[in-house]
């Protein structure tokens, strides 16, 4: 893999990941912290091509890292990572010396003394070998990769941008990414990540949303229907969809853990048939659900994807979220 770089310093930001033998990338103009950034190029290619950029972010595959939640140790901020390494040693199946760690507070750094979840940390534990392969695999540009990011924070960025656009940034909102290999749920409030979980996917649900699988008649919910804590789920009507069941469980956990932040909306992020999938999930789950367009986070007039357009968006969704990154921490 080779990504040639222009010797001229650029304000552009490049985000990249490997997808099997292919290379997915997103190139934006600016750091996306002063209004919508401009999407310059994006796509899925079978070979590396010259991309001039001044900053590069590499995205790990979810199989290459874990996100664990632990109680915040009573140590100075600069000692959080060493303390977290000791805390997770019984939670991982490899020697912690083989892992690179980063930590962030659940719900950010705001002090919430009356809520136990405020005293917890997310610990991102990535294999050293995965990070080395990702950064050194980009021959000749590894020194340009300043950040290694993960999907959950990328989805947080997309969700927070959409929540602000919908005037929901002071409330809790959730987003679930659904693709052929992954199903990841995140919950945010006030631009901070509060909850994340990887769920079991459901190809049958997607087939039903696309009209590829017949189903019996089900009563439509009113347009303004909102999920109420403690609401029941008719698993028979949902055809025992593992995704709907796990979403219901996750919402129940959220409502119990953060009763002061009831979930305002669930967004569905998928490369195709997003509105149909959202409508189906709303009908079966009972939570107000809408599709989220990841390209809407950028200025209008985005270019067409490079490479196979049928697969480019699915490959680039997490990259689009990572391109919105404003954190300065490095994994």
C-alpha positions as CSV (number, residue, x, y, z in Angstrom):
1,X,0.0,0.0,0.0
2,X,1.4,3.4,-1.0
3,X,-0.1,6.8,-0.5
4,X,2.2,9.4,-2.1
5,X,2.0,12.9,-0.5
6,X,2.6,16.3,-1.7
7,X,5.6,18.0,-0.1
8,X,3.6,21.2,0.3
9,X,1.8,21.6,3.7
10,X,-1.9,21.3,3.2
11,X,-4.9,22.2,5.3
12,X,-6.8,19.2,4.0
13,X,-7.6,16.3,6.3
14,X,-7.4,12.7,5.0
15,X,-9.1,9.8,6.7
16,X,-8.4,6.3,5.6
17,X,-9.0,2.6,6.3
18,X,-8.4,-0.8,4.8
19,X,-11.4,-2.7,3.6
20,X,-10.0,-6.1,2.7
21,X,-7.7,-5.5,-0.2
22,X,-9.3,-2.2,-1.0
23,X,-8.5,1.4,0.3
24,X,-11.3,3.6,1.5
25,X,-10.6,7.3,2.0
26,X,-12.2,10.7,2.7
27,X,-10.6,14.0,2.0
28,X,-12.0,17.2,3.5
29,X,-11.1,20.9,3.4
30,X,-10.3,22.1,7.0
31,X,-10.7,20.5,10.4
32,X,-14.6,20.8,10.4
33,X,-14.8,22.8,13.6
34,X,-16.1,26.1,12.0
35,X,-19.3,25.1,10.3
36,X,-19.7,22.4,7.7
37,X,-16.5,21.2,6.1
38,X,-16.2,20.7,2.3
39,X,-15.9,17.2,1.1
40,X,-13.3,17.2,-1.6
41,X,-12.8,13.5,-2.5
42,X,-14.0,10.2,-1.2
43,X,-14.4,6.6,-2.3
44,X,-13.2,3.0,-2.3
45,X,-10.3,2.2,-4.6
46,X,-8.4,-1.0,-5.4
47,X,-5.1,0.8,-5.4
48,X,-3.6,3.8,-3.7
49,X,-3.5,7.1,-5.6
50,X,-1.9,10.4,-4.8
51,X,-3.8,12.4,-2.2
52,X,-2.4,15.7,-1.0
53,X,-3.2,16.4,2.7
54,X,-1.6,18.0,5.7
55,X,-3.2,15.8,8.3
56,X,-4.1,12.1,8.3
57,X,-6.3,10.0,10.5
58,X,-6.3,6.2,10.3
59,X,-9.3,4.2,11.4
60,X,-9.1,0.8,13.1
61,X,-11.4,-2.0,12.3
62,X,-13.8,-2.9,15.2
63,X,-12.2,-6.4,15.4
64,X,-8.9,-4.8,16.3
65,X,-9.9,-3.1,19.5
66,X,-12.3,-3.2,22.4
67,X,-14.1,-0.4,24.3
68,X,-14.4,-1.3,28.0
69,X,-16.0,0.6,30.8
70,X,-14.4,0.8,34.3
71,X,-14.8,2.9,37.4
72,X,-12.6,6.0,37.3
73,X,-9.6,5.3,39.5
74,X,-8.8,7.9,42.2
75,X,-5.6,9.1,40.6
76,X,-4.3,12.3,39.0
77,X,-5.4,12.8,35.3
78,X,-2.0,12.0,34.0
79,X,-2.1,8.6,35.8
80,X,-5.4,7.5,34.3
81,X,-4.0,5.4,31.5
82,X,-1.5,3.4,33.7
83,X,-4.3,2.9,36.3
84,X,-6.8,1.8,33.6
85,X,-4.2,-0.7,32.2
86,X,-4.1,-2.4,35.6
87,X,-7.9,-2.3,35.8
88,X,-8.6,-4.1,32.5
89,X,-5.9,-6.8,32.7
90,X,-8.6,-9.4,33.7
91,X,-11.0,-8.1,31.1
92,X,-8.9,-8.8,28.0
93,X,-7.6,-12.1,26.5
94,X,-4.1,-10.8,25.8
95,X,-1.2,-9.5,27.8
96,X,-2.0,-5.8,28.4
97,X,1.6,-5.1,27.3
98,X,0.4,-5.9,23.8
99,X,-2.2,-3.2,23.9
100,X,-2.3,0.6,23.3
101,X,-4.8,2.3,25.5
102,X,-6.7,5.6,25.5
103,X,-9.3,6.7,28.0
104,X,-12.2,9.2,28.1
105,X,-14.8,10.0,30.7
106,X,-18.3,8.6,30.2
107,X,-20.3,11.7,29.4
108,X,-17.2,13.9,29.2
109,X,-15.5,15.7,32.0
110,X,-18.6,17.3,33.5
111,X,-18.9,16.5,37.2
112,X,-22.1,14.6,37.9
113,X,-21.7,13.6,41.6
114,X,-25.2,12.2,41.9
115,X,-24.8,9.7,39.0
116,X,-22.5,6.7,39.3
117,X,-22.0,6.6,35.5
118,X,-20.2,10.0,35.7
119,X,-17.5,8.2,37.7
120,X,-16.6,5.8,34.9
121,X,-14.2,5.7,32.0
122,X,-14.3,4.3,28.5
123,X,-11.0,2.5,27.9
124,X,-10.2,1.9,24.3
125,X,-7.8,-1.1,24.1
126,X,-6.2,-1.7,20.7
127,X,-3.7,-4.3,19.7
128,X,-0.2,-2.8,19.1
129,X,0.2,-5.0,16.0
130,X,-3.0,-3.6,14.5
131,X,-1.9,0.0,15.0
132,X,1.5,-0.8,13.6
133,X,0.0,-2.5,10.5
134,X,-2.3,0.4,10.0
135,X,0.2,3.2,10.3
136,X,3.3,1.5,8.7
137,X,1.1,0.0,6.0
138,X,0.9,3.4,4.5
139,X,4.4,3.3,3.2
140,X,6.3,6.5,3.3
141,X,3.5,8.5,5.1
142,X,3.4,6.9,8.6
143,X,4.9,10.1,10.1
144,X,1.8,12.0,8.7
145,X,-0.7,9.8,10.5
146,X,-1.2,11.8,13.7
147,X,-4.3,10.1,15.0
148,X,-5.7,6.5,15.1
149,X,-9.4,6.7,15.6
150,X,-12.2,4.2,16.3
151,X,-15.8,3.7,15.0
152,X,-17.6,4.6,18.1
153,X,-16.1,8.1,18.3
154,X,-16.6,8.6,14.6
155,X,-20.3,7.7,15.0
156,X,-20.5,10.1,18.0
157,X,-19.3,12.9,15.7
158,X,-22.0,12.2,13.1
159,X,-24.7,11.9,15.7
160,X,-23.8,15.1,17.5
161,X,-23.7,17.0,14.3
162,X,-27.1,15.8,13.4
163,X,-28.5,16.4,16.9
164,X,-27.4,20.0,16.8
165,X,-29.0,20.4,13.4
166,X,-32.3,19.0,14.8
167,X,-32.0,21.2,18.0
168,X,-31.6,18.1,20.1
169,X,-28.0,18.7,21.3
170,X,-29.0,19.3,24.9
171,X,-31.0,16.0,25.0
172,X,-30.0,12.4,24.7
173,X,-30.0,10.9,21.2
174,X,-28.9,7.6,19.8
175,X,-27.6,6.3,16.5
176,X,-27.2,2.8,15.2
177,X,-24.9,2.0,12.4
178,X,-26.0,-1.0,10.3
179,X,-24.0,-2.6,7.6
180,X,-23.2,-6.1,6.4
181,X,-20.5,-6.7,9.1
182,X,-21.3,-4.3,11.9
183,X,-24.1,-3.1,14.1
184,X,-22.9,-0.4,16.5
185,X,-25.1,1.7,18.9
186,X,-24.0,5.0,20.4
187,X,-25.8,7.4,22.7
188,X,-24.7,11.0,23.1
189,X,-25.8,14.2,24.9
190,X,-24.1,17.6,24.7
191,X,-21.5,16.4,22.2
192,X,-20.3,13.7,24.5
193,X,-20.4,9.9,24.3
194,X,-22.4,8.3,27.1
195,X,-23.1,4.8,26.0
196,X,-22.0,2.4,23.2
197,X,-22.7,-1.2,22.5
198,X,-22.1,-3.6,19.6
199,X,-25.2,-5.5,18.6
200,X,-26.1,-8.6,16.7
201,X,-27.1,-7.8,13.1
202,X,-30.3,-8.9,11.5
203,X,-30.2,-9.5,7.7
204,X,-33.8,-10.5,7.7
205,X,-34.8,-7.0,9.1
206,X,-32.9,-5.3,6.3
207,X,-34.5,-7.6,3.7
208,X,-38.0,-6.8,5.1
209,X,-37.2,-3.1,5.0
210,X,-36.2,-3.4,1.3
211,X,-39.4,-5.4,0.6
212,X,-37.5,-8.6,-0.2
213,X,-39.2,-10.6,2.4
214,X,-43.0,-10.9,2.9
215,X,-44.5,-10.1,6.3
216,X,-47.9,-10.1,7.8
217,X,-49.9,-6.9,8.3
218,X,-48.8,-4.8,11.3
219,X,-50.6,-1.8,12.6
220,X,-48.9,1.5,11.9
221,X,-47.8,3.6,14.9
222,X,-48.9,7.3,15.0
223,X,-46.4,9.7,13.4
224,X,-45.7,11.4,16.7
225,X,-45.3,8.2,18.7
226,X,-42.5,8.3,21.2
227,X,-40.9,5.5,23.3
228,X,-42.0,5.6,26.9
229,X,-39.8,4.0,29.6
230,X,-41.0,0.6,30.5
231,X,-42.9,0.2,27.2
232,X,-43.4,-3.4,26.1
233,X,-42.0,-5.0,23.0
234,X,-44.1,-7.5,21.1
235,X,-41.4,-9.9,20.0
236,X,-43.9,-11.9,17.9
237,X,-44.7,-8.7,15.9
238,X,-41.0,-8.0,15.6
239,X,-40.5,-11.5,14.3
240,X,-38.0,-12.0,17.0
241,X,-35.5,-9.7,15.3
242,X,-32.3,-9.9,17.4
243,X,-31.5,-6.3,16.4
244,X,-34.8,-4.9,17.7
245,X,-34.6,-7.0,20.8
246,X,-31.1,-5.8,21.6
247,X,-32.0,-2.2,20.8
248,X,-34.9,-2.5,23.3
249,X,-32.6,-3.9,26.0
250,X,-30.1,-1.1,25.3
251,X,-32.8,1.6,25.6
252,X,-34.0,0.0,28.9
253,X,-30.5,0.1,30.2
254,X,-30.1,3.7,29.2
255,X,-33.4,4.8,30.8
256,X,-32.4,3.1,34.1
257,X,-28.9,4.5,34.1
258,X,-29.7,8.0,33.0
259,X,-33.3,8.8,34.0
260,X,-32.7,12.5,33.7
261,X,-31.8,12.1,30.0
262,X,-34.7,10.3,28.3
263,X,-33.9,9.3,24.7
264,X,-35.3,11.9,22.3
265,X,-34.6,10.2,19.0
266,X,-32.9,7.2,17.4
267,X,-31.1,7.7,14.1
268,X,-30.4,4.9,11.7
269,X,-27.1,5.1,9.7
270,X,-27.0,2.7,6.7
271,X,-25.7,3.0,3.2
272,X,-29.0,2.1,1.5
273,X,-32.7,2.1,2.3
274,X,-32.2,4.2,5.4
275,X,-35.7,5.7,5.6
276,X,-37.3,2.2,5.1
277,X,-35.1,0.7,7.8
278,X,-35.9,3.6,10.2
279,X,-39.6,3.2,9.5
280,X,-39.5,-0.5,10.2
281,X,-37.5,-0.1,13.4
282,X,-39.8,2.7,14.6
283,X,-42.8,0.5,14.0
284,X,-41.4,-2.5,15.9
285,X,-39.4,-0.8,18.6
286,X,-41.8,2.1,19.4
287,X,-39.0,4.7,19.5
288,X,-39.1,7.8,17.3
289,X,-36.6,6.7,14.6
290,X,-35.3,8.6,11.5
291,X,-32.6,8.0,8.9
292,X,-29.3,10.0,9.2
293,X,-27.5,11.0,6.0
294,X,-23.8,11.0,6.8
295,X,-23.1,13.3,3.8
296,X,-25.4,15.9,5.2
297,X,-22.7,16.8,7.8
298,X,-20.7,18.5,5.0
299,X,-21.3,21.4,2.6
300,X,-23.8,20.8,-0.2
301,X,-22.4,19.8,-3.5
302,X,-20.4,16.8,-2.4
303,X,-18.6,15.0,-5.3
304,X,-19.5,11.6,-6.5
305,X,-17.5,8.7,-4.9
306,X,-14.5,7.3,-6.6
307,X,-14.5,3.6,-7.3
308,X,-17.5,1.4,-7.0
309,X,-20.4,3.7,-5.9
310,X,-22.5,0.7,-4.8
311,X,-20.0,0.0,-2.0
312,X,-18.2,3.3,-1.5
313,X,-20.7,4.9,1.0
314,X,-20.8,1.8,3.2
315,X,-17.0,1.7,3.4
316,X,-16.8,5.5,4.0
317,X,-19.5,6.1,6.6
318,X,-17.1,5.7,9.6
319,X,-14.5,7.8,7.8
320,X,-17.0,10.6,7.3
321,X,-17.6,10.6,11.0
322,X,-13.8,10.5,11.8
323,X,-13.3,13.4,9.5
324,X,-15.4,15.6,11.8
325,X,-13.1,14.9,14.7
326,X,-12.2,17.9,16.9
327,X,-10.4,16.0,19.7
328,X,-6.7,16.5,20.1
329,X,-6.0,13.2,21.9
330,X,-4.1,10.4,20.1
331,X,-4.7,6.7,20.6
